[in-house]
């Protein structure tokens, strides 16, 4: 298959699905519309009980490959299992409720111009399902190069924008760490960035749909616990320096206080403000504490 399409390398696109019927068609259509044609879609059905399989099977294209999980697993275990089915030298990811711009892969693949580039990512849009509006993810310039510390301190690598060199993933020892439910992308990308060059495209090439059932939106407590565990594990391994550790601890405390604001515990959140060392987090939290309740509900999607 890799000798077709003018010898362009095969990209394996992983779509993990668990009861994703509501938005699945849009996701698949955006893959079929790619102007870069040498791809395969590895669709991993994590034992869905809705009509996801029927929707997927309604699309006829030899590049679409369906796999049904032997048992239901966490998202990151499912991603790792799906990658084992990939034939391409490059792997891209798209969640079943999100979608891509038509020229996404065409614009990204030329960025793999040297063998030390392990990942290419781009900017993206947040798409708010409730009001059908979009907002650009980052107005600041995204980072390229060996960006390990920047990923830790200013995480901007969205997995639905990422194309990974399969060799880099295979050399990462554990790939996606299945013990995580929310921060598995962050964990993998930090580890990859320690030894691989990252490239990026500044324009948004993907749409991240924000809706009432986003897992991370509904499980902020779990995200906090996972960041605590990650910080402690990698601090013990001497993987983090003092500056990185200080930043992560401020982030964890900020997330805890942010959750208190959402829960109506503004005074407890205010007390936590004094334990946050990072000025940026202090300002963001103070703004949240001072905002009226109706505005708090409106900005729950923002960090």
RONULO-727961 format. One record per residue: x, y, z of N, C-alpha, C, O in turn; residue in one letter. Coordinates in steps of 0.2 Angstrom, whole numbers, plus 2048, in hexadecimal, padded with zeros to 3 digits. Example, Ala and Ser with C-alpha at 12.3 -4.5 7.8 and 13.67 -1.06 7.14 Angstrom:
<recs>
8427E482783E7EA8278427F08278477EF82Aa;8407F58238447FB824840800827843806828s;
</recs>
This chain:
<recs>
8047FA80080080080080480680080280B7FDx;80A80680380F80C80481180E7FD8148147FCx;81180A7F881480B7F180F80F7ED8108117E8x;80980F7EF8048137EC80481A7EE80881C7F2x;80081E7EA8008267EC8078297EC80882D7F0x;80B8287E781182B7E581682A7EB81A82E7EDx;8168247EE81B8227F381A8267F981F8267FDx;8158297FB81482D801813827806810822805x;81682980C81582481280E82381480A827814x;80D81D81680681B81980581E82080A81D824x;8008218217FE8248287F881F82A7F381F827x;7F981C8307F48198337F081D8387F382083Dx;7EA81E8377E682383B7E281E8407DE81A83Ex;7E38208467E081C84C7DA82084E7DA825850x;7D481D84E7CE81F8517CB81A8567C9815854x;7CB81C85C7C88188617C181A8637C0820863x;7BD8158647B68168647B381286A7B480C86Ax;7AF81586E7AB8128737A48168737A481B876x;79F81387079881687079981D86D797822870x;79B81E86779D82486479882685E79A82A85Ax;79282385E78E82485878C82B85678B82D851x;78C82F85C78983685B78D83A85678A83E852x;79383A85679883E85279C83A84D7A083D84Ax;79B83484D7A08308497A18318417A683183Fx;79B83283E79B83483779F8398357A3839830x;79F83F8397A38458377AA8438387AE846834x;7AC83F83D7B383D83E7B68398387BB83B835x;7B28348367B48308307B48348297B9833825x;7AF8388287AF83C8227B58418227B784281Cx;7B78438277BD8488277C48448257C8847822x;7C483E8277C98398257C983881D7CE83881Ax;7C383681B7C28348147C483A8107C583A80Ax;7C38408127C484680E7CB84980E7CD84E80Bx;7D08458117D78478117DA84780A7D9843806x;7DD84D8097E084D8027E78498027E98477FCx;7E98478087EF8428087EB83C8087E883A80Dx;7ED8378037E98328027EB82B8057E8826805x;7F282B8067F58248087F48248107F9825814x;7EE8228127ED8208197E981A81A7E5818815x;7E88188207E48128227E08158287E481882Cx;7DA8138297D781482F7D680E8347D3809832x;7D980E8397D980883E7D380A8437D580E848x;7CD8088437C88098477C780484C7C67FE84Bx;7C88068537C88028587C280385C7C1808860x;7BE7FE85C7B77FE85F7B87FB8667B97F4866x;7B87FF86B7B97FC8727B37FA8757B17FB87Bx;7B07F58717A97F18737A47F68747A07F6879x;7A27FA86F79D7FF86F7967FB86F7967F586Cx;7917FE87278A7FA8727857FE86E77F7FD86Ex;78780486B78380886778480685F78680185Ex;78280B85B78380985478980B85078980C84Ax;78E80C85479580E85279780A84C79A80C847x;79780384D7997FE8487967FF8427997FF83Cx;78F80084278B80183C78D80783878D807832x;78E80C83C79081383979681283579781482Fx;79B80F8397A280E8357A180A82F7A480B82Ax;79D80483079D80082A79980382479980081Fx;79580882579180B82079680F81B794811816x;79C81081D7A18148197A580E8157A8809818x;7A580F80E7A980A80A7AF80C8087AF811803x;7B580A80A7BB80C8087C080680B7C0805811x;7C48048067C97FE8087CE80080E7D17FC811x;7CF80780E7D48098137D180981A7D580B81Fx;7CA80881B7C78088227C78018257C57FC822x;7CA80082B7CB7FA82E7C87FA8357CA7FE839x;7C47F58367C07F483C7C37EF8417C47E983Ex;7C47F18477C67EC84C7C17EC8527C07F2855x;7BF7E78557BB7E685B7BF7E48607C27DE860x;7BF7E78667C37E686C7C17DF86F7BB7DE86Fx;7C57DB8717C47D58747C17D687B7BC7D387Ex;7C37DC87E7C07DE8847C07E68857C57E9882x;7BC7E98897BC7F08897C27F288E7C37EF893x;7C67F788B7CC7F988F7CB8018907C780488Dx;7D08048937D180B8947D380E88D7D580A888x;7D281488C7D38178867DB8168837DC81487Ex;7DF8178887E68178867E98108857ED80E881x;7E680B8887E78048867E480287F7E77FF87Bx;7DE80587E7DB8048787DF8078727E080486Dx;7E280D8737E681086E7EC80C86D7EE80B867x;7EF8098727F58058717F37FF86D7F77FD869x;7EE7FC86F7EC7F686B7EA7F78647EC7F385Fx;7E77FD8627E67FF85B7EC8008587ED7FF852x;7F180385B7F88048587FB7FE8557FE7FE850x;7FA7F98597FD7F28577FA7F08507FD7EB84Dx;7F47F284E7F17F18487F37F58427F17F483Cx;7F77FA8447F97FF83F7FF7FD83A8047FA83Dx;7FE7FE8348037FC82F80880282D80D80082Ax;80680882E80980E82C80F80F83081080D835x;81481382D81A81583081881C83581D81E838x;81281E83481082483880982383A80581F837x;8088258408018248437FE82B84580182F848x;7F882C8437F48328457EE8308497EC82A849x;7EB83484D7E68338527E08388517E183E850x;7DA8358517D48398507CF8368557CD830854x;7CD83A85A7C783785E7C183785A7C083C856x;7BC83385C7B68328587B18388587AD838854x;7B283D85D7AE84285D7B184985A7AE84E85Ax;7B78488577BB84E8547BB84D84D7BA84884Ax;7BE8528497C08518427C58558407C885A844x;7C885483A7CD8578377CC85C8317C685B82Ex;7D08618307D086482A7D28608247D685B825x;7D086181E7D185C8187D985C8177DB856815x;7DD8618187E48618167E885F81C7EE86181Bx;7E685D8217EA85C8277F08588267F685A827x;7EF8518237F584D8227F985081D7FF84F81Dx;7F68538187FA8558127FF85B81480585B812x;7FD85F81980186481C80686182180C864822x;80585C82480985A82A80F85582781485582Ax;80D85082381284B82181984E81E81E84B820x;81985381A81F85681882485881E82A85981Dx;82185A82482585C82982985682C82E858830x;82885082A82D84B82C83384A828834845824x;83685082783C85182284284D82584784C821x;84384C82B84984882D847843832841843835x;84B83E83384983883784983983F846835842x;84B83F84184B84184884484484A843846850x;84084584583984884783584384983383F844x;83284384F82E83D85182783F85182383A851x;82584585181E84785181D84E84E82185384Fx;81784E84A81585584780E85684A80A852849x;80D85C84D80685E84F80486584C808868848x;7FE86784E7FC86D84B7F88718517F686E856x;7F687784F7F187A8537EA8778527E987384Dx;7E58798557DE8768547D987B8567DA880859x;7D38798557CD87D8577C987985D7C887385Cx;7C787D8627C287A8667BB87C8637BA881861x;7B78768627B087785F7AB8768657AB870868x;7A787B8677A387B86C79C87886979887C866x;79A87286B79486F86878E87386A789873866x;78E87587078787887378687F86E78087F86Dx;78A88386D78988986978C88986278B88E85Ex;78F88386079188385979788885779788A851x;79B88A85C7A088F85B7A788B85C7A788685Fx;7AC88E8587B288C8597B789185C7B689785Bx;7BC88F85F7C18938627C88908617C988A862x;7CD89485E7D489185D7D78908647D6893869x;7DA88A8647DD88786A7E388C86C7E388E872x;7E888D8687EE89286A7EF8978667F0896860x;7EF89D8687F08A38647F88A58657FA8A9861x;7FB8A28698028A286980689D864803898863x;80C89F86280F89A85E811894861813894867x;81088E85E81188886181888686081C88985Cx;81B88186482288086482487A86082087685Ex;82A87B85D82D87585983487485C837878860x;83786E85B83D86C85D83D867863838863863x;84286786784286386D83F86787284286B876x;83886587383486A87783286787E82C868880x;83586288183385E88783186388C82C86288Fx;83586888E83386C89482D871892829872896x;82D87388B82787788982187388A81B87688Bx;82186C88881B868889819868890813868891x;81D86789481C86689C81986D89E81486D8A2x;81B87289C81987989F81487C89B81188189Dx;81387A89580E87E89080B87988B80D879885x;80787488E80686E8898018708847FB872885x;80387087E7FF8728787FF86D8727FC86E86Dx;80186787480186186F7FA85D86F7FA859873x;7F685F86B7EF85B86B7F08558677F3855861x;7EE84F86A7EF8498677EB8488607ED84585Cx;7E584C85F7E284B8597E584F8537E384E84Ex;7EA8538557EE8568507F485384E7F885484Ax;7F684E8527FD84B8527FE84584D7F984184Cx;80384584A80583F84680C83D849811841849x;80D83784A81383484E81682F84981382B846x;81D83084982182B84682082484A821824850x;81E81F84781D81984A82381684E823813853x;82981784B82F81584E83081985583281685Ax;82E81F85582E82385B82A82086182C81F867x;82481E85F81F81B86382281486682181386Cx;82481086182780A86382D80A86882E80686Cx;83180F86783781086B83581487283A815876x;82F81587382D81987982C81487F82A816884x;82E80E87E82E808883827806885825800883x;82280B88781C80888981680B88581080A886x;81881088081381387C80E81788181081A885x;80881688080381988480381588B80280F88Ax;8038198908038158977FB8148997F881989Ax;7F980E8997F280C89A7F080E8A17EA80D8A2x;7F48108A67F28128AC7EE8188AC7EB81A8B1x;7EF81C8A77EC8238A77E58238A37E581F89Ex;7E18278A57DA8288A17DA82E89E7D682F899x;7DE8338A07DD83A89E7E483D89B7E4840896x;7E983C89F7EF83F89D7F483B8997FA83C898x;7F28368967F68318927F983488C7FF83288Bx;7F68398897F983D8837FF841886804840883x;7FE84588B80384988E80984489080F84688Ex;80883F89380D83A896811838890817838890x;80E83588A81283388581683888181B83787Fx;81383E88081684487C81C84688082184887Dx;81B84788782184988B82784488A82D846889x;82583D88A82B83888A82E838883834838882x;82983987D82C83A87783084087683583F872x;82E84587883284C87783984C87B83D850879x;83A84787F84184688284684487D84C84587Ex;84484187884983E87384783F86C84B83E867x;84184286A84084386383E84B86283B84E867x;83F84D85C83E85485A836854858834850855x;83385985A82C85B85882C86085382F865854x;82786084E82686584A81E86784A81A86384Dx;81D86D84881686F84981487384381887683Fx;80D87484280A87883D80687D84180287B845x;8078838408038888447FC8898437F888B848x;7F988783D7F288883C7EE88283F7F187D840x;7E88838417E487E8437E287983E7DF87B838x;7E387383F7E186D83A7DD86883D7DB863839x;7DA8698437D58648467D086884A7D186E84Cx;7CB86584B7C58688507C48638557C285D855x;7C586685B7C38628627BD8648647BB86A866x;7B885F8647B18618667B086086D7B285B870x;7AE8668707AC8668777A58668787A1869876x;7A386187C79C85F87D79B85C8847A085C888x;79585B88679385988D79685288F797851895x;79984E88A79B84888C7A384788C7A584188Cx;7A784D88B7AE84C88B7B08498917AF84B897x;7B48448917B68408977BA84489B7B98448A1x;7BF8488997C484C89D7C08528A07C18548A6x;7BB85489D7B785A8A07B38578A67B285B8AAx;7B18518A67AD84E8AB7B184B8B17AE8498B6x;7B784B8B07BB8478B47C284B8B77C78498B6x;7C08518B97C68558BB7CA8528C17D08538C1x;7C684F8C57C984C8CB7CE8478C97D48468CCx;7CC8438C47D183E8C27D78418BE7DD83E8BFx;7D68468BB7DC8498B77E184C8BD7E784B8BCx;7DE84F8C27E38518C77E784B8CA7ED84C8CBx;7E38468CC7E78408CF7EC83D8CA7F183B8CCx;7EA83D8C37EF83A8BF7F583F8BE7FB83C8BDx;7F48458BE7FA84A8BE7FE8498C48058498C4x;7FB8488CA7FF8478D08038418D08098418D1x;80083B8CD8048358CC80A8368C780F8338C9x;8088398C280D83A8BD81383E8C081983C8BFx;8128448C38178488C681B8448CB8218448CAx;8188408CF81C83D8D48208378D18268368D3x;81D8348CC82182E8C98288318C582D82E8C6x;8278368C282C8398BE83183D8C283783E8C0x;82F8408C78338438CC83883E8CF83E8408D0x;8358398D18398338D483E8308CF84482E8D1x;83D8308C984182E8C38468338C184A8328BDx;8468398C484B83F8C384A8418BB84E8438B8x;8448408B98428428B284084A8B284184D8ADx;83E84C8B883C8538B88418578BC8448558C1x;84285D8BA8468628BD8428668C283C8658C2x;84586A8C684186E8CC83C8738C98378738CBx;83E8768C383987B8C08338778BD82D8798BEx;8348718BA82F86D8B782A86B8BD82486B8BCx;82D8688C28298668C882586B8CB81F86A8CDx;8288718CC8258778CF81F8798CB81987A8CDx;8208798C481A87B8C08148768C080F8778C1x;81686F8C081186A8C080D86A8C78078698C7x;81086B8CC80D86C8D38088728D38038718D6x;80A8778D080687D8CF80087C8CB7FA87E8CCx;8018788C57FB8768C17F68718C57F08728C4x;7F986D8C97F58688CC7F186C8D17EB86B8D2x;7F48718D57F08758DA7EB8798D67E587A8D9x;7ED87C8D17E88808CD7E287C8CB7DC87E8CCx;7E38768C87DD8718C67D98708CC7D38708CCx;7DC86F8D27D886D8D87D48738DA7CE8728DCx;7D78798DA7D387F8DC7CE8818D77C88838D8x;7CF87F8D07CA8808CB7C487C8CC7BE87E8CBx;7C58768CE7C08718CF7BC8748D57B68738D5x;7BF8778DA7BB87A8E07B787F8DE7B18808E0x;7B98838D97B58898D77AF8868D37A98888D4x;7B08818CF7AA87E8CB7A587B8D079F87B8CFx;7A88788D67A38758DB7A087A8E079D8798E4x;7A28818DF79F8868E37A38878E97A088B8EEx;7A98858EA7AD8868F07B288B8EF7B888A8EFx;7B08918EE7B48978EC7B98998F27BF89A8F0x;7B78988F87BB89A8FD7C18958FE7C78978FFx;7BF88F8FD7C58898FE7CA88A8F87D088A8F9x;7C788C8F27CB88E8EC7D08948EE7D68948ECx;7CD8998F17D189F8F27D789D8F77DC8A08F6x;7D68998FC7DB8979007E18938FC7E68948FEx;7DE88F8F77E388B8F37E78908EF7ED88E8EDx;7E58968EE7E889B8E97EF89C8EC7F489D8E8x;7F089C8F37F689E8F57FC8998F580289A8F6x;7FA8938F37FF88D8F380188C8EC8058888EAx;7FE8908E780088F8E08068948DF80589A8E0x;80B8928DC8128968DB8128998D481589E8D4x;80E8968D080F8998C980A89F8C880489E8CAx;80C8A58C68098AB8C58038AA8C17FD8AC8C2x;8048A78BB7FF8A68B67F98A28B97F38A48B7x;7FA89D8BC7F58998BF7F189D8C57EB89C8C5x;7F58A18C87F28A58CD7ED8AA8CA7E78AB8CDx;7EF8AD8C57EA8B28C27E48AE8BF7DE8B18C0x;7E58A98BB7DF8A58B97DA8A38BE7D48A38BDx;7DD8A08C47D989E8C97D58A48CC7CF8A48CEx;7D98AA8CD7D58AF8D07D08B28CC7CA8B48CEx;7D18B28C57CB8B48C17C58AF8C27C08B28C2x;7C68A98C27C18A48C37BD8A58CA7B78A58CAx;7C18A78CF7BE8A88D57B98AE8D57B48AE8D9x;7BB8B38D27B88B98D27B28B98CD7AD8BE8CDx;7B28B58C87AC8B58C37A68B28C67A68AE8CBx;7A08B58C47998B38C67988AB8C379C8A98BFx;7938A88C67928A18C57918A08BE79389B8BBx;78D8A48BB78B8A28B47908A38AF79189F8AAx;7958A78B079B8A78AC7A08A18AE7A389F8A9x;7A089F8B47A48998B67A18938B17A588F8AFx;79B8928B179888D8AD79A88D8A679B8888A2x;79A8948A379C89589C7A389389B7A5891895x;7A889489F7AF89389E7B288C8A17B888B8A1x;7AD8888A37B08818A57B487D8A07B88798A2x;7B487F89A7B887B8957BF87E8947C387B891x;7C08848977C78878977CB88689D7C98858A2x;7D288589B7D78848A17D888B8A47DC88B8A9x;
</recs>
